[in-house]
Amino acid sequence: MGVKWFASALIVLGLGLTLYGYQIQNPATFVGVSLVVVGVVVLLTGRRTRH
């Protein structure tokens, strides 16, 4: 699994948890938002080509 796939999986899982937590009002919303943020950070900082 590459960095982009890992970050994409984190974002998708985070969005799913956010929607689930929003519907039943539990702490899953916070965890979901946190996973989305981590996924975006991994996408932005992951595997940059070095010259």
N, C-alpha and C positions, 0 to 999 in steps of 0.2 A: 504494500500500500504506500503510495507516494504522499508527499506532503499536501498536495492539492486535494487528494481524495480524503485524507484525514481531516483537513480543515473543513471540507464540504460536509463530511459526516457529522462533525461537531455542530456546524451551523444548522443542518437539518434536524438533528436530535434536539438542539436547543430550541428551535422554532416549535417543534412538536411538544416539548415539555412546557414551553411558554403558553401555547394554546390550551393544553390540558390543565395546567395550573390556573389559568385565567377562568376557565369554566367552573372549576370546583373550588377555587379560592384557597389554595394551599401554597406552601413554600416552593413547589415545583416551578412556579413562575420565575422566582429569583434564580434558581439553578439553570433554567432554560436561557434566561437573558445572559447569565454568566458564560454559558457554553457558546452562545452566539458571539459574544465579545472575544472569547479565547480563539474561536475559529477564525474570526476576522483578523486578529493579531497574527495568528499562524500564517494565514494567507499573505499578509503584508510583509512578514519578516522571513518567511520560509524560502530556502534554497535560492539565493540570488547568485547569479553567475559572476564569477570573479575573473577579472582580466589580468 
